[in-house]
Amino acid sequence: MKDLVLISGVSGAGKTTVANCLEDMGYLCIDQYPIELLGSLIELMIKEESAKYQKVALTIPILELDNFYSLLANANLNLILVLVDAKEEAIIKRYKFSRRVHPLLISNKATTLVDAVDIEKRILQRFSRENAFVIDTTSLSAKQTKEALDRILDYEDIMNFSVTFESFGFKYGVPIDADLVFDVRILDNPYYVQELRNLTGNDPEVYDYVMKGKNTKEFLAKLISFLDMTFESYAKDEKRHLNVCVGCTGGQHRSVTVANYLYEHYRNTYTSFLFHREQGDK
């Protein structure tokens, strides 16, 4: 069953932070979703087979929560209600700091900020008795909010951690979006073998030549050991994607071979992408 998360709660308590966390966890997040379009979204989620609509999150004003909850009660979806709250002093302080205006003041449903917060808190208390998850963000950092969501959704970071393995040539510069850079110019160079010079690491002859080189086995063993530790650590932290760049002189032989090897090695463990910059293909 597909997940639909409703994010609501007291304005200023952190709905945007929660939505950002869910987006990093692979949810399609839509802010201030109009209730008039809810029927279309339900139908789309139920019928659409693409991964895009497997996990959806909507941020909605707490005053509209009754209507949303009623319409979704009988939908064939895994409905999860996440409510954000914070102490009144914290909410008021945040509004004073940001200099934003509370939505209930804009819509003339409240006359003071304290009144607006009180109205929303009374609605939240009623819904908190439903099957809702309440996150008090008064003293939570963004990371701690994410950890709370992990527990609520039984989420494992490793499932949504992705890696791009990119080959490049040092003579053309290091990719500007590189997170990790590895120099494979210590490996045997097929460029100096006449019949391999005009081929690339995508060709079996070049791939086999590099992989059978005298330093390759030891180099890859140490590299894999380092990457295993690094990927696991990042997957458990805040990092969602790493760009691992592998460089040789021209970006045609050794770097392409090693990038291909790493992609094949990790593709069944993490969401993996492959890009050979100097060849312009993925």
C-alpha positions as CSV (number, residue, x, y, z in Angstrom):
1,M,0.0,0.0,0.0
2,K,1.3,3.4,-0.9
3,D,2.2,6.0,1.8
4,L,0.5,9.3,2.1
5,V,1.8,11.5,4.9
6,L,-0.2,14.5,6.0
7,I,2.1,17.1,7.6
8,S,0.2,19.6,9.8
9,G,0.4,21.3,13.1
10,V,1.0,24.7,14.7
11,S,2.3,27.3,12.3
12,G,5.9,28.1,13.0
13,A,6.5,24.7,14.6
14,G,8.4,23.3,11.6
15,K,6.2,21.8,8.9
16,T,8.7,22.9,6.3
17,T,11.6,21.2,8.1
18,V,9.6,18.0,8.3
19,A,8.8,18.3,4.6
20,N,12.4,18.8,3.7
21,C,13.4,15.7,5.7
22,L,10.7,13.6,4.0
23,E,11.9,14.9,0.6
24,D,15.4,13.6,1.4
25,M,13.8,10.3,2.4
26,G,12.3,9.9,-1.1
27,Y,8.8,11.3,-0.6
28,L,7.2,13.5,-3.2
29,C,6.4,16.6,-1.1
30,I,3.8,19.1,-2.0
31,D,3.3,22.3,0.1
32,Q,-0.1,23.8,0.7
33,Y,-1.9,21.2,-1.4
34,P,-5.5,22.4,-2.3
35,I,-8.2,20.2,-1.0
36,E,-10.2,20.6,-4.3
37,L,-7.5,18.5,-6.1
38,L,-7.3,15.8,-3.4
39,G,-9.6,13.4,-5.3
40,S,-7.4,13.6,-8.4
41,L,-4.3,12.9,-6.3
42,I,-5.9,9.9,-4.6
43,E,-6.8,8.4,-8.0
44,L,-3.4,9.1,-9.4
45,M,-1.6,7.4,-6.4
46,I,-3.9,4.3,-6.6
47,K,-3.6,3.8,-10.3
48,E,-0.1,5.1,-11.2
49,E,2.5,2.4,-11.1
50,S,5.6,4.7,-11.3
51,A,7.8,5.1,-8.2
52,K,7.1,8.8,-8.2
53,Y,3.7,8.3,-6.4
54,Q,4.7,5.4,-4.1
55,K,5.4,7.9,-1.2
56,V,3.7,11.3,-1.1
57,A,3.6,13.9,1.6
58,L,1.3,17.0,1.8
59,T,1.8,19.9,4.1
60,I,-1.6,21.4,5.0
61,P,-2.9,24.1,7.4
62,I,-4.2,22.6,10.6
63,L,-7.6,24.4,10.1
64,E,-8.1,22.3,6.9
65,L,-7.1,19.0,8.6
66,D,-10.7,17.9,9.4
67,N,-11.6,18.1,5.7
68,F,-8.5,16.3,4.5
69,Y,-8.7,13.6,7.1
70,S,-12.4,12.9,6.3
71,L,-11.8,12.6,2.6
72,L,-8.8,10.3,3.1
73,A,-10.3,8.1,5.8
74,N,-11.6,5.5,3.3
75,A,-8.9,5.9,0.6
76,N,-6.9,2.7,-0.1
77,L,-3.7,4.4,1.1
78,N,-1.5,4.0,4.1
79,L,-2.4,7.4,5.7
80,I,0.1,8.7,8.2
81,L,-0.6,11.9,10.2
82,V,2.4,13.8,11.4
83,L,1.7,16.9,13.6
84,V,4.4,19.4,14.6
85,D,4.1,21.4,17.8
86,A,6.3,23.6,20.0
87,K,5.9,25.6,23.2
88,E,4.0,28.8,22.8
89,E,7.0,30.9,23.8
90,A,9.1,29.2,21.1
91,I,6.5,29.8,18.4
92,I,6.2,33.5,19.3
93,K,9.9,33.9,19.4
94,R,10.3,32.3,15.9
95,Y,7.7,34.7,14.5
96,K,9.3,37.7,16.1
97,F,12.7,36.6,14.8
98,S,11.5,35.9,11.2
99,R,9.2,38.9,11.1
100,R,6.6,36.8,9.3
101,V,2.9,37.1,9.9
102,H,0.8,34.2,11.2
103,P,-1.6,32.8,8.6
104,L,-4.6,33.2,10.9
105,L,-3.8,36.9,11.3
106,I,-3.7,37.3,7.5
107,S,-7.1,35.6,7.1
108,N,-8.6,37.6,10.1
109,K,-9.3,34.4,12.0
110,A,-7.3,35.7,15.0
111,T,-6.6,39.1,16.3
112,T,-3.2,38.5,18.1
113,L,-0.3,36.1,17.6
114,V,-1.1,34.5,21.0
115,D,-4.7,34.0,19.9
116,A,-3.6,32.5,16.6
117,V,-1.3,30.0,18.3
118,D,-4.0,29.1,20.9
119,I,-6.5,28.3,18.2
120,E,-4.2,26.0,16.3
121,K,-3.0,24.3,19.5
122,R,-6.6,23.4,20.5
123,I,-7.1,21.7,17.1
124,L,-3.8,19.9,17.4
125,Q,-4.8,18.5,20.9
126,R,-7.9,17.0,19.4
127,F,-6.1,15.3,16.5
128,S,-3.3,14.1,18.7
129,R,-5.8,11.7,20.2
130,E,-6.2,10.1,16.8
131,N,-3.6,7.8,15.3
132,A,-1.2,10.8,14.9
133,F,2.4,11.2,15.5
134,V,3.3,14.5,17.3
135,I,6.8,15.9,17.1
136,D,7.6,18.7,19.6
137,T,10.3,20.8,17.9
138,T,10.8,23.2,20.7
139,S,14.4,22.1,21.3
140,L,15.0,19.9,18.3
141,S,17.6,20.5,15.7
142,A,16.8,19.6,12.0
143,K,18.9,16.4,12.5
144,Q,16.9,15.4,15.6
145,T,13.7,16.1,13.7
146,K,14.9,13.7,11.0
147,E,15.7,11.1,13.6
148,A,12.2,11.4,15.0
149,L,10.7,10.8,11.5
150,D,13.0,7.8,11.0
151,R,11.5,6.2,14.0
152,I,7.9,7.1,13.0
153,L,8.3,5.8,9.4
154,D,10.6,2.9,10.3
155,Y,13.0,4.3,7.8
156,E,16.6,3.1,7.1
157,D,18.8,5.8,5.6
158,I,20.8,3.3,3.6
159,M,17.7,2.7,1.4
160,N,17.8,6.3,0.1
161,F,21.5,6.9,-0.1
162,S,22.8,7.2,-3.6
163,V,26.2,7.4,-5.3
164,T,27.4,8.6,-8.7
165,F,30.7,7.1,-9.9
166,E,32.2,9.6,-12.4
167,S,35.3,9.1,-14.5
168,F,37.3,12.1,-15.7
169,G,40.7,13.2,-17.0
170,F,43.0,15.3,-14.8
171,K,44.2,17.2,-17.9
172,Y,40.7,18.7,-18.2
173,G,40.2,19.5,-14.5
174,V,38.6,17.9,-11.5
175,P,34.8,17.9,-11.6
176,I,33.5,20.9,-9.5
177,D,30.8,18.8,-7.8
178,A,33.2,16.1,-6.7
179,D,32.8,14.8,-3.1
180,L,35.6,12.2,-3.2
181,V,38.4,12.2,-5.8
182,F,40.7,9.2,-6.5
183,D,43.7,9.2,-8.7
184,V,44.2,6.0,-10.7
185,R,47.3,7.1,-12.6
186,I,49.4,4.6,-10.7
187,L,47.7,1.8,-12.6
188,D,49.1,0.4,-15.8
189,N,48.1,2.6,-18.7
190,P,46.5,1.1,-21.8
191,Y,47.3,4.2,-23.8
192,Y,50.8,2.9,-24.4
193,V,49.5,-0.3,-25.9
194,Q,49.0,0.4,-29.6
195,E,45.9,-1.8,-30.1
196,L,44.2,-0.4,-27.0
197,R,45.0,3.3,-27.4
198,N,41.8,4.1,-29.4
199,L,39.6,2.1,-27.1
200,T,38.1,3.0,-23.7
201,G,37.5,1.4,-20.4
202,N,34.1,0.4,-21.7
203,D,35.7,-2.1,-24.1
204,P,36.5,-5.5,-22.6
205,E,40.1,-5.5,-23.9
206,V,40.9,-2.3,-22.0
207,Y,38.9,-3.3,-18.9
208,D,40.7,-6.6,-18.7
209,Y,44.1,-5.0,-19.2
210,V,43.6,-2.5,-16.3
211,M,42.1,-5.1,-14.0
212,K,45.0,-7.5,-14.5
213,G,47.6,-4.8,-13.9
214,K,50.2,-5.4,-11.1
215,N,48.8,-2.7,-8.8
216,T,45.1,-3.0,-9.5
217,K,44.1,-5.8,-7.1
218,E,45.7,-4.2,-4.1
219,F,44.5,-0.7,-5.1
220,L,40.9,-1.8,-5.4
221,A,40.9,-3.8,-2.2
222,K,42.0,-0.7,-0.2
223,L,39.7,1.6,-2.1
224,I,36.7,-0.7,-1.5
225,S,37.5,-0.9,2.2
226,F,37.6,2.9,2.5
227,L,34.4,3.3,0.5
228,D,32.5,0.7,2.5
229,M,33.2,2.6,5.7
230,T,32.6,6.0,4.1
231,F,29.3,5.1,2.5
232,E,27.9,3.4,5.6
233,S,28.8,6.4,7.7
234,Y,27.3,8.9,5.3
235,A,24.2,6.8,4.9
236,K,23.6,7.0,8.6
237,D,24.2,10.7,8.8
238,E,22.7,13.6,6.8
239,K,24.4,13.0,3.5
240,R,22.0,11.7,0.8
241,H,24.3,11.6,-2.2
242,L,28.0,11.3,-2.9
243,N,29.8,12.0,-6.2
244,V,32.8,9.7,-6.3
245,C,35.2,10.9,-9.0
246,V,37.9,8.7,-10.5
247,G,40.6,10.4,-12.5
248,C,43.4,9.4,-14.9
249,T,45.3,11.5,-17.4
250,G,42.8,11.7,-20.2
251,G,39.7,10.1,-18.7
252,Q,39.4,7.3,-21.3
253,H,41.0,4.1,-20.0
254,R,41.9,3.6,-16.4
255,S,39.4,6.0,-14.8
256,V,36.5,4.6,-16.9
257,T,37.5,1.0,-16.0
258,V,37.6,1.7,-12.3
259,A,34.4,3.7,-12.3
260,N,32.7,0.8,-14.1
261,Y,34.1,-1.6,-11.6
262,L,32.9,0.5,-8.6
263,Y,29.4,0.9,-10.2
264,E,29.0,-2.8,-10.6
265,H,30.3,-3.5,-7.1
266,Y,27.9,-1.2,-5.4
267,R,24.8,-1.0,-7.6
268,N,23.0,-3.7,-5.6
269,T,23.8,-2.1,-2.3
270,Y,23.1,1.6,-3.0
271,T,21.2,3.5,-5.6
272,S,24.1,4.0,-8.1
273,F,24.7,6.1,-11.2
274,L,27.5,6.0,-13.7
275,F,28.9,8.9,-15.7
276,H,32.0,9.1,-17.9
277,R,32.6,12.9,-18.3
278,E,35.1,12.8,-21.1
279,Q,32.9,10.5,-23.1
280,G,29.7,12.5,-22.3
281,D,27.6,9.4,-21.6
282,K,26.0,7.8,-18.6
